[in-house]
Amino acid sequence: MKYDDTATDVLTERPDCDICKQQGRKRPAAIDGATRQGPWAYMCIPCHESYGVGLGLGKGQRLLIDP
């Protein structure tokens, strides 16, 4: 399956949110994107709202799961 949207990535399984993992929680990631601190991370929606820089080329992409 091919998507021409640079703000979408297709994976076979959903990773956990990297930020939540560091805080001892476990949430599924919905975004792979840059953080305000610089590094990229898998983020859940609440973490992306707090730490993410947006969606699009050079910013981040939504994660879609293709079983």
Contact map, one row per residue, 1 for C-alpha under 8 A:
1110000000000000000000000000000000000000000000000000000000000000000
1111000000000000000000000000000000000000000000000000000000000000000
1111110110000000000000000000000000000000000000000000000000000000000
0111110000000000000000000000000000000000000000000000000000000000000
0011111100000000000000000000000000000000000000000000000000000000000
0011111110000000000000000000000000000000000000000000000110001000000
0000111110000000000000000000000000000000000000000000001110011100000
0010111111000000000000000000000000000000000000000000000000001111000
0010011111100000000000000000000000000000000000000000000000001111000
0000000111110000000000000000000000000000000000000000000000000011110
0000000011111100000000000000000000000000000000000000000000000011110
0000000001111100000000000000000000000000000000000000000000000000111
0000000000111110000000000000000000000000000000000000000000000000111
0000000000111111000000000001110000000000000000000000000000000010100
0000000000001111100000000001100000000000010000000000000000000000000
0000000000000111110110000111100000000000011100000000000000000000000
0000000000000011111110000111110000000000111100000000000000000000000
0000000000000001111111000000100000000000111000000000000000000000000
0000000000000000111111100000000000000000111000100000000000000000000
0000000000000001111111111110000000000000001000100000000000000000000
0000000000000001111111111110000000000000000000000000000000000000000
0000000000000000011111111000000000000000000000000000000000000000000
0000000000000000001111111000000000000000000000000000000000000000000
0000000000000000000111111100000000000000000000000000000000000000000
0000000000000000000111111110000000000000000000000000000000000000000
0000000000000001100110011111000000000000000000000000000000000000000
0000000000000001100110001111100000000000000100000000000000000000000
0000000000000111100000000111110000000000001100000000000000000000000
0000000000000111110000000011111100000000011110000000000000000010000
0000000000000100100000000001111100000000011110000000000000000111000
0000000000000000000000000000111110000000011110010000000000011110000
0000000000000000000000000000111111000001111000000000000000011110000
0000000000000000000000000000001111100001111000000001111000111000000
0000000000000000000000000000000111110111100000000001110001110000000
0000000000000000000000000000000011111111100000010011100000000000000
0000000000000000000000000000000001111110000000000011100000000000000
0000000000000000000000000000000000111110000000000010000000000000000
0000000000000000000000000000000001111111000000000000000000000000000
0000000000000000000000000000000001111111100000000000000000000000000
0000000000000000000000000000000111100111110000000000000000000000000
0000000000000000111000000000000111100011111000000000000000000000000
0000000000000011111000000000111110000001111100000000000000000000000
0000000000000001111100000001111110000000111111110000000000000000000
0000000000000001100000000011111000000000011111110000000000000000000
0000000000000000000000000000111000000000001111111000000000000000000
0000000000000000000000000000000000000000001111111100000000000000000
0000000000000000001100000000000000000000001111111111000000000000000
0000000000000000000000000000001000100000001111111111110000000000000
0000000000000000000000000000000000000000000011111111000000000000000
0000000000000000000000000000000000000000000001111111000000000000000
0000000000000000000000000000000000111000000000111111100000000000000
0000000000000000000000000000000011110000000000111111110000000000000
0000000000000000000000000000000011110000000000010011111000110000000
0000000000000000000000000000000011000000000000010001111100110000000
0000001000000000000000000000000010000000000000000000111110111100000
0000011000000000000000000000000000000000000000000000011111111000000
0000011000000000000000000000000000000000000000000000001111110000000
0000000000000000000000000000000001000000000000000000000111110000000
0000000000000000000000000000000011000000000000000000111111111000000
0000001000000000000000000000001111000000000000000000111111111100000
0000011110000000000000000000001110000000000000000000001100111110000
0000001110000000000000000000011100000000000000000000001000011111000
0000000111100100000000000000111100000000000000000000000000001111100
0000000111100000000000000000010000000000000000000000000000000111110
0000000001111100000000000000000000000000000000000000000000000011111
0000000001111000000000000000000000000000000000000000000000000001111
0000000000011000000000000000000000000000000000000000000000000000111
